[in-house]
C-alpha cells in the first residue's frame, strides 16, 4: 500500500454491549453545523452487507440532528460480522457516504465490505495482508469499505477526494473504496 501522507491514529475503544453502545450514540449525536442542510431536511442511506444477507435503509439525520435510533441500528448493522462485536459508528461517516453519493449524482445505496472491525479481526487480517493498518480507523467505528451502486469504484474514490475530507483508499484489484473520518489523505491498495 502506498500512502501519500501518514498520520498517527487514536487507540481503539473497547466495545460494550448493545445497550452501552446505544447510550454512547446519544453522546456521539451532536447537532449538525448550521447551513449544511436545509432546515428539517432528512438524510437517508441504503446499505447492503456483501458478506451476509442483511440490508438496511436508514434516515439518520432530520431536523438538524442525528437520529439516535438510526445510529443504534447502524451500529448493529455495521458490526464485525465475523464475531458479532459492535462499536458506535462515527455519525460524520454517514454524512461522508451521503455527500459523496450526492456529489456523484446517484442515490446513496452502498454495498458494505467492512464497517467496524474488532481488534482480533483486524489482527487476523493484518497477518494475511500488508494493506491492513495496525491502528485502523475501522477499530474506532470511523471507517468503512464500500462500493456505490451504479458507480465505478475509481469514480467513487475521485468523488470522495473531491470532498476533501477524511481518508480515501482506492483498492482497484479488490474493487472497493475505503472512506474514513480521519485526517485528509489518500492511497491506493
N, C-alpha and C positions, 0 to 999 in steps of 0.2 A: 504494500500500500504506500503510495506517495502522498505525503502530507505537505501542503504548501505552508501552513502555519501550525505550530503545535502549542497547545495550551494545557496547563495542568487542570485536573478536574476534582471536584469535591469527593470526599469519601462517601461510600454507599450507605444509605439509611436502611436500617432493618425494617422489614415489612411486618406489620401486625395482622391481626385478624380482620375480617371484613368490617366489623363494627369499628375498630380502631381506624381503619382506612377511611370509612365514611365520615368519621369525626374529623380526620385530617383534611378531608375535602373542604369542609367549611373554612378551615384556615387558609387553604390554597385557592379559595374562590374570591379574590378581590374584585372590586368594582372595575370595570373596564375604563380605559382612558377616554375622556370626553372627546368627541369629534371623530372617533374611529368607525362609528356605526350610526346610522340614523336612529333617533330615539325610538325605542320599542321594537327595533328590528331584531329578527332572530337569525341565528347561525345554526346550520344543520350539517351533519356529516352522515355518510353511509359507509360502514366498514365491514369487510368480509375477511375472516381469518382464512388464510390459504393453507393452514395445517389442520384445521378442524372444520366441521360443517356449520360453524356459527357465523352469524352476521347480525349487525345491529344498526339501527338508524337512530341518531341522536339529535335532538335540539339541545345544544349545550350552552347556548347563550341567548338571553332575551331580556328586554327592559334594562339594558346597560349592566347586566350582571351574568356571571356564570350560574348555571343551574346545578345545585349540589347533587340532586338525584341523578342527573345525567352523568356527572363526573364520577359518581359512585358506580353506575352501570358500566361506564367506560373502563374503570379500574378492574372490574371483574372480567370484562371482555379482553382487555389487553394484558391479562395475567400471563405469567410464564406458563405456556401451555404444556411444557414438559413435566412440571411438578405441581402446578396449580398455585404457586406462590403469587401473591398480589402486592402491589405498591401503588400509592397515589400517583396519578399521572399529572404532570405539569400542565395546567389549563392553556397557557400560551402555545403549547404544542398543537392543540386543536385549532387555534387561530391560524397557526402556520399552515396546516393542511387546508383549511377553508380558504385562506388567502391565496395560496398557490393555485388551487383549482380555479378560483375566480380570475386570477391573472391569466390563466390559460384558456379561459372561456368555456369551461366544462363544469358539470355538476361534480360536487365533492364526493365521489364514490371511489373508495380506495380498497385495494387488496393489501392486507397486512401480512408481512412475513415475520416480523418480530416487533413486539412492543416492549413491555417490561421484561428484564432478564434477571433471574436470581443470581447471586454470586456463584453458586455451584454450576449453573448452566453456563454462565459467562466463562468460567474457568475451563469447563469441558470444551467449549467452542474455541477458546484460545489455544488449547492443546492441539486442535485439529487445523487451525488456520492462523496465519500471521496477520490476517485482516481484522482480528477482533482485539479491541483495546482492553488493556488490563483494568483501567478505570472508566469503562464505557458509560456514557450517559444513559444507556438502557438500564443500568443498575439503579438509577435515580428516578426513573419514570420520566425522563426528559428527552427520549429518543424513540424513533420509530423507523422501521424499514418498510417501504411501501411501493406499490405500483398504483398509478392513477388510471382508471378505466378510460379507454379511448385515447390515451396519450402515450407516446413512446417515452421510455424512461430517460433518454437523452434530453428530450424536451422538458420533461418534469424537472430534471436537475437544472436545466437552464432557467426555467421559470422560477424555481426556488432561489437560484443565485440572483435573479433579478430583484427579488425582495430584499436582498442584502441584510439577512438576519440569520443567526444560528449557523449550524453546521450542515453542509451538503456533501454527501459522499455518493458518487455515481459508480455502481458496480455493473458494468456492461455485460460481462460474461454471465453473471447470476441474474441479470435483468431486474434490478431494483434500485431504489434511491433511499439513502439514509438521510433523515432530517432530524435535527435536534435543536434545543433551545439554548445551547451553549454559545460560546464566542463565535463570531463570524469567521468561517474558514471553509475550505473546500479540499477535496481529494478524489482520486479515482482508485477503485479497488480492482 
